Amino acid sequence: MGQLANIDPWIALGVAAATLLTDAVCVMYTASVVHRRDLAAANWGALTYMLSAFAVISFTSNWTYVVFAALGSWIGAYATMKYLRWQRARDAREIVAAAALVLTPQPPAPTPLPAGPRLAA
């Protein structure tokens, strides 16, 4: 119980924020790998390790920070997955709208009247 009294609320918030961002970045890293975007995957991967360092260093000195790390991790992954799902739905709506414009039947062009004998006035 002594470790619970030693929790610094700012460090706890920092650990939660760091793991929130770390999991958001991990989801973006995975999405980049799946879509074979090499530069983006490399950038997201490097950022993952930079962000996780703060959380690991913080909760190794006090195990109770693991709770804040888990909470931040859960929120980060959940929110990022919701964002990616929303983004994919938006992209799909744009594709459907563009396809509808392309596939909308156009009225036929008017046919010219046949040339016939001209009447003198």
BAVEXLO-833641 format. One line per field, with one value per atom (N, C-alpha, C): atom name; x, y, z; residue in three letters; chain. Coordinates in Angstrom, 2 decimals. Example, Ala and Ser with C-alpha at 12.3 -4.5 7.8 and 13.67 -1.06 7.14 Angstrom:
// BAVEXLO-833641
a <- c(N CA C N CA C) .
u <- c(13.19 12.30 13.20 12.85 13.67 12.90) .
v <- c(-5.69 -4.50 -3.30 -2.25 -1.06 0.03) .
w <- c(7.80 7.80 7.80 7.08 7.14 7.87) .
r <- c(ALA ALA ALA SER SER SER) .
c <- c(A A A A A A) .
// end
This chain:
// BAVEXLO-833641
a <- c(N CA C N CA C N CA C N CA C N CA C N CA C N CA C N CA C N CA C N CA C N CA C N CA C N CA C N CA C N CA C N CA C N CA C N CA C N CA C N CA C N CA C N CA C N CA C N CA C N CA C N CA C N CA C N CA C N CA C N CA C N CA C N CA C N CA C N CA C N CA C N CA C N CA C N CA C N CA C N CA C N CA C N CA C N CA C N CA C N CA C N CA C N CA C N CA C N CA C N CA C N CA C N CA C N CA C N CA C N CA C N CA C N CA C N CA C N CA C N CA C N CA C N CA C N CA C N CA C N CA C N CA C N CA C N CA C N CA C N CA C N CA C N CA C N CA C N CA C N CA C N CA C N CA C N CA C N CA C N CA C N CA C N CA C N CA C N CA C N CA C N CA C N CA C N CA C N CA C N CA C N CA C N CA C N CA C N CA C N CA C N CA C N CA C N CA C N CA C N CA C N CA C N CA C N CA C N CA C N CA C N CA C N CA C N CA C N CA C N CA C N CA C N CA C N CA C N CA C N CA C N CA C N CA C N CA C N CA C N CA C N CA C) .
u <- c(0.80 0.00 0.84 2.08 2.94 3.22 3.25 3.52 2.34 1.13 -0.04 0.01 0.54 0.63 1.70 2.64 3.74 3.47 2.24 1.91 1.89 2.69 2.67 1.63 0.58 -0.49 0.01 1.02 1.55 2.28 3.03 3.70 2.66 1.65 0.58 -0.09 -0.38 -0.98 -0.01 1.26 2.26 2.40 2.35 2.44 1.22 0.03 -1.19 -1.13 -0.68 -0.58 0.46 1.60 2.66 2.20 1.51 1.06 -0.13 -0.95 -2.03 -1.44 -0.47 0.18 0.95 1.59 2.35 1.44 0.29 -0.61 -1.23 -1.53 -2.04 -0.99 0.25 1.34 1.54 1.40 1.52 0.44 -0.76 -1.84 -1.53 -1.03 -0.66 0.51 1.44 2.56 2.03 1.14 0.58 -0.18 -0.96 -1.70 -0.73 0.37 1.37 2.01 2.29 2.88 1.89 0.64 -0.38 -0.54 -0.47 -0.62 0.70 1.76 3.08 3.63 3.47 4.04 5.32 6.44 7.69 8.20 8.19 8.69 7.79 6.49 5.57 5.76 5.90 6.09 7.37 8.44 9.71 9.57 8.91 8.72 7.85 6.72 5.84 6.55 7.35 8.06 9.07 9.82 10.80 10.10 8.99 8.24 7.67 7.30 6.79 7.80 9.04 10.06 10.41 10.39 10.68 9.60 8.34 7.24 7.18 7.44 7.32 8.42 9.53 10.63 10.20 9.44 9.00 8.16 7.21 6.32 7.09 7.97 8.73 9.61 10.31 11.18 10.36 9.16 8.33 7.78 7.25 6.61 7.57 8.82 9.76 10.14 9.99 10.29 9.11 7.91 6.73 5.71 5.47 4.62 3.19 2.72 1.34 1.12 2.19 2.04 1.65 1.81 1.39 -0.10 -0.88 -2.34 -2.59 -1.86 -2.04 -1.53 -0.47 0.04 -1.00 -1.63 -2.65 -3.86 -4.26 -5.40 -5.09 -3.94 -3.55 -3.44 -2.89 -2.76 -4.12 -5.05 -6.40 -7.07 -7.01 -7.64 -6.98 -5.67 -4.97 -5.31 -5.30 -5.62 -7.07 -7.97 -9.40 -9.72 -9.23 -9.52 -8.92 -7.73 -7.10 -7.82 -8.26 -9.03 -10.35 -11.00 -12.23 -11.94 -10.82 -10.44 -10.19 -9.44 -9.16 -10.43 -11.34 -12.62 -13.43 -13.45 -14.17 -13.54 -12.21 -11.51 -11.79 -11.79 -12.06 -13.50 -14.45 -15.84 -15.97 -15.27 -15.30 -14.72 -13.60 -12.99 -13.92 -14.59 -15.51 -16.68 -17.18 -18.28 -17.83 -16.59 -16.07 -15.92 -15.49 -15.35 -16.71 -17.69 -19.04 -19.61 -19.40 -19.90 -19.23 -17.93 -17.21 -17.67 -17.88 -18.35 -19.75 -20.58 -21.94 -21.91 -20.98 -20.87 -20.44 -19.50 -18.99 -20.03 -20.76 -21.69 -23.09 -23.35 -24.68 -24.91 -26.01 -26.25 -26.48 -25.88 -26.03 -27.13 -27.91 -28.94 -28.27 -28.91 -28.28 -28.20 -27.17 -27.01 -28.13 -28.64 -29.73 -29.22 -30.07 -29.68 -30.05 -29.15 -29.47 -30.60 -31.37 -32.46 -31.87 -32.51 -31.97 -32.09 -31.11 -31.13 -32.13 -33.03 -34.04 -34.05 -34.98 -35.05 -35.39 -34.75 -35.01 -36.13 -36.96 -38.06 -37.63 -37.92 -37.60 -38.63 -38.20 -39.11 -39.83) .
v <- c(-1.20 0.00 1.26 1.15 2.31 2.90 2.05 2.55 3.33 3.00 3.75 5.19 5.41 6.77 7.58 6.90 7.58 7.89 7.77 8.05 9.56 9.99 11.39 11.50 12.33 12.40 12.87 13.71 14.19 13.08 12.27 11.14 10.12 9.88 8.96 9.43 10.71 11.27 11.16 11.42 11.30 9.87 8.90 7.50 7.12 7.55 7.25 7.91 9.15 9.85 9.20 8.82 8.20 6.87 6.06 4.77 4.95 5.97 6.27 6.58 7.46 7.82 6.65 5.86 4.71 3.73 3.43 2.48 3.07 4.36 5.00 4.90 5.14 5.05 3.60 2.64 1.22 0.82 1.31 1.01 1.63 2.86 3.51 2.77 2.28 1.50 0.24 -0.47 -1.70 -1.41 -0.33 0.04 0.37 1.02 1.34 0.08 -0.89 -2.14 -2.89 -2.96 -3.67 -3.04 -1.72 -1.02 -0.86 -1.47 -1.48 -0.08 0.81 2.15 2.14 1.93 1.68 2.85 4.04 5.21 5.50 5.44 5.68 4.62 3.37 2.30 2.51 2.91 3.15 4.30 5.36 6.53 6.17 5.49 5.12 4.16 3.23 2.28 2.97 3.92 4.65 5.47 6.09 6.90 6.04 4.80 3.88 3.71 3.46 3.22 4.49 5.61 6.86 7.16 6.95 7.23 6.23 4.97 3.95 4.05 4.69 4.80 5.52 6.60 7.36 6.48 5.77 4.95 3.84 3.18 2.07 2.58 3.66 4.21 4.62 5.17 5.63 4.48 3.43 2.41 1.33 1.35 0.41 0.86 2.15 2.61 2.42 2.28 2.09 1.29 0.04 -0.86 -0.35 0.54 1.00 1.85 2.37 3.13 2.22 0.91 -0.03 0.11 0.39 0.57 1.75 2.83 4.00 3.71 2.92 2.52 1.69 0.75 -0.09 0.74 1.67 2.53 3.37 3.98 4.78 3.94 2.74 1.83 1.47 1.15 0.76 1.92 3.12 4.29 4.60 4.55 4.86 3.92 2.62 1.64 1.75 1.88 1.95 3.19 4.33 5.59 5.58 5.05 5.03 4.08 2.93 2.01 2.66 3.38 4.09 5.12 5.84 6.84 6.18 5.09 4.41 3.87 3.34 2.84 3.99 5.13 6.31 6.79 6.81 7.27 6.34 5.04 4.08 4.24 4.46 4.66 5.94 6.99 8.25 8.05 7.34 7.07 6.25 5.28 4.44 5.28 6.19 7.06 7.93 8.42 9.24 8.42 7.18 6.31 6.02 5.73 5.45 6.68 7.86 9.09 9.33 9.10 9.29 8.27 7.03 5.99 6.31 6.86 7.22 8.29 9.23 10.27 9.68 8.75 8.15 7.24 6.52 5.52 6.05 7.30 7.86 7.95 7.35 7.40 8.84 9.16 10.50 10.44 11.51 11.50 11.46 10.78 10.69 12.06 12.21 13.48 13.60 14.81 14.96 14.62 13.93 13.56 14.70 15.00 16.10 15.69 16.66 16.40 16.04 15.12 14.76 15.91 16.03 17.10 16.72 17.56 17.31 18.44 18.39 19.47 20.78 21.84 23.16 23.81 24.44 25.15 26.60 27.09 28.49 29.37 30.47 31.37 32.28) .
w <- c(0.00 0.00 0.00 0.42 0.47 -0.91 -1.93 -3.27 -3.83 -3.39 -3.86 -3.38 -2.20 -1.67 -2.38 -3.01 -3.68 -5.14 -5.58 -6.98 -7.21 -8.16 -8.59 -9.70 -9.49 -10.49 -11.86 -11.89 -13.17 -13.92 -13.17 -13.81 -14.27 -13.44 -13.83 -15.11 -15.19 -16.41 -17.59 -17.33 -18.39 -18.89 -17.99 -18.39 -19.23 -18.77 -19.54 -20.92 -20.98 -22.27 -23.17 -22.59 -23.39 -23.97 -23.18 -23.70 -24.64 -24.41 -25.35 -26.72 -26.73 -28.00 -28.59 -27.73 -28.22 -28.93 -28.35 -29.00 -30.25 -30.24 -31.46 -32.57 -32.22 -33.19 -33.64 -32.73 -33.11 -34.11 -33.91 -34.85 -36.21 -36.22 -37.48 -38.14 -37.34 -37.86 -38.55 -37.88 -38.44 -39.73 -39.74 -40.95 -42.09 -41.77 -42.80 -43.36 -42.50 -42.94 -43.83 -43.41 -44.19 -45.57 -45.63 -46.92 -47.66 -47.12 -47.75 -48.03 -47.04 -47.13 -46.29 -46.95 -46.25 -45.43 -45.97 -45.23 -44.01 -44.21 -43.10 -42.00 -42.40 -41.41 -40.61 -41.30 -40.60 -39.61 -40.02 -39.13 -37.93 -38.18 -37.07 -36.12 -36.65 -35.80 -34.89 -35.44 -34.62 -33.54 -33.90 -32.93 -31.81 -32.12 -31.10 -29.97 -30.32 -29.30 -28.53 -29.20 -28.49 -27.44 -27.80 -26.86 -25.72 -26.02 -24.97 -23.92 -24.25 -23.29 -22.02 -22.15 -20.97 -20.05 -20.63 -19.81 -19.10 -19.82 -19.23 -18.10 -18.32 -17.28 -16.06 -16.29 -15.18 -14.35 -15.01 -14.19 -13.70 -14.10 -13.50 -12.09 -11.79 -10.44 -9.49 -10.04 -9.21 -10.02 -9.63 -10.41 -10.59 -9.74 -9.85 -11.11 -11.69 -12.94 -14.11 -13.92 -14.96 -15.23 -14.21 -14.37 -15.32 -15.14 -16.00 -17.41 -17.51 -18.81 -19.56 -18.87 -19.50 -19.92 -19.09 -19.43 -20.66 -20.68 -21.85 -23.10 -22.97 -24.10 -24.68 -23.82 -24.26 -25.00 -24.42 -25.04 -26.38 -26.44 -27.68 -28.81 -28.54 -29.59 -30.01 -29.05 -29.36 -30.20 -29.76 -30.47 -31.88 -32.03 -33.35 -34.28 -33.78 -34.62 -35.06 -34.15 -34.52 -35.61 -35.47 -36.47 -37.83 -37.84 -39.11 -39.75 -38.94 -39.48 -40.05 -39.36 -39.85 -41.17 -41.21 -42.40 -43.59 -43.35 -44.42 -44.92 -44.01 -44.43 -45.24 -44.84 -45.59 -46.98 -47.07 -48.37 -49.25 -48.66 -49.43 -49.95 -49.13 -49.58 -50.74 -50.70 -51.79 -53.07 -52.94 -54.11 -54.72 -53.88 -54.38 -55.07 -54.51 -55.12 -56.47 -56.55 -57.82 -58.85 -58.42 -59.35 -59.84 -58.97 -59.38 -60.45 -60.33 -61.36 -62.70 -62.64 -63.87 -64.51 -63.68 -64.20 -64.46 -64.15 -64.38 -65.88 -66.36 -67.80 -68.25 -69.37 -69.94 -71.00 -71.12 -72.17 -73.54 -74.49 -75.81 -76.45 -77.26 -77.98 -79.00 -79.21 -80.19 -81.59 -82.32 -83.68 -84.61 -85.54 -86.46 -87.40 -87.81 -88.75 -90.10 -90.77 -92.08 -93.05 -93.89 -94.88 -95.98 -96.24 -97.28 -98.27 -99.17 -100.15 -99.48 -99.92 -99.36 -100.16 -99.44 -100.08 -100.31 -101.42 -101.72 -101.04 -100.60 -99.89 -100.81) .
r <- c(MET MET MET GLY GLY GLY GLN GLN GLN LEU LEU LEU ALA ALA ALA ASN ASN ASN ILE ILE ILE ASP ASP ASP PRO PRO PRO TRP TRP TRP ILE ILE ILE ALA ALA ALA LEU LEU LEU GLY GLY GLY VAL VAL VAL ALA ALA ALA ALA ALA ALA ALA ALA ALA THR THR THR LEU LEU LEU LEU LEU LEU THR THR THR ASP ASP ASP ALA ALA ALA VAL VAL VAL CYS CYS CYS VAL VAL VAL MET MET MET TYR TYR TYR THR THR THR ALA ALA ALA SER SER SER VAL VAL VAL VAL VAL VAL HIS HIS HIS ARG ARG ARG ARG ARG ARG ASP ASP ASP LEU LEU LEU ALA ALA ALA ALA ALA ALA ALA ALA ALA ASN ASN ASN TRP TRP TRP GLY GLY GLY ALA ALA ALA LEU LEU LEU THR THR THR TYR TYR TYR MET MET MET LEU LEU LEU SER SER SER ALA ALA ALA PHE PHE PHE ALA ALA ALA VAL VAL VAL ILE ILE ILE SER SER SER PHE PHE PHE THR THR THR SER SER SER ASN ASN ASN TRP TRP TRP THR THR THR TYR TYR TYR VAL VAL VAL VAL VAL VAL PHE PHE PHE ALA ALA ALA ALA ALA ALA LEU LEU LEU GLY GLY GLY SER SER SER TRP TRP TRP ILE ILE ILE GLY GLY GLY ALA ALA ALA TYR TYR TYR ALA ALA ALA THR THR THR MET MET MET LYS LYS LYS TYR TYR TYR LEU LEU LEU ARG ARG ARG TRP TRP TRP GLN GLN GLN ARG ARG ARG ALA ALA ALA ARG ARG ARG ASP ASP ASP ALA ALA ALA ARG ARG ARG GLU GLU GLU ILE ILE ILE VAL VAL VAL ALA ALA ALA ALA ALA ALA ALA ALA ALA ALA ALA ALA LEU LEU LEU VAL VAL VAL LEU LEU LEU THR THR THR PRO PRO PRO GLN GLN GLN PRO PRO PRO PRO PRO PRO ALA ALA ALA PRO PRO PRO THR THR THR PRO PRO PRO LEU LEU LEU PRO PRO PRO ALA ALA ALA GLY GLY GLY PRO PRO PRO ARG ARG ARG LEU LEU LEU ALA ALA ALA ALA ALA ALA) .
c <- c(A A A A A A A A A A A A A A A A A A A A A A A A A A A A A A A A A A A A A A A A A A A A A A A A A A A A A A A A A A A A A A A A A A A A A A A A A A A A A A A A A A A A A A A A A A A A A A A A A A A A A A A A A A A A A A A A A A A A A A A A A A A A A A A A A A A A A A A A A A A A A A A A A A A A A A A A A A A A A A A A A A A A A A A A A A A A A A A A A A A A A A A A A A A A A A A A A A A A A A A A A A A A A A A A A A A A A A A A A A A A A A A A A A A A A A A A A A A A A A A A A A A A A A A A A A A A A A A A A A A A A A A A A A A A A A A A A A A A A A A A A A A A A A A A A A A A A A A A A A A A A A A A A A A A A A A A A A A A A A A A A A A A A A A A A A A A A A A A A A A A A A A A A A A A A A A A A A A A A A A A A A A) .
// end
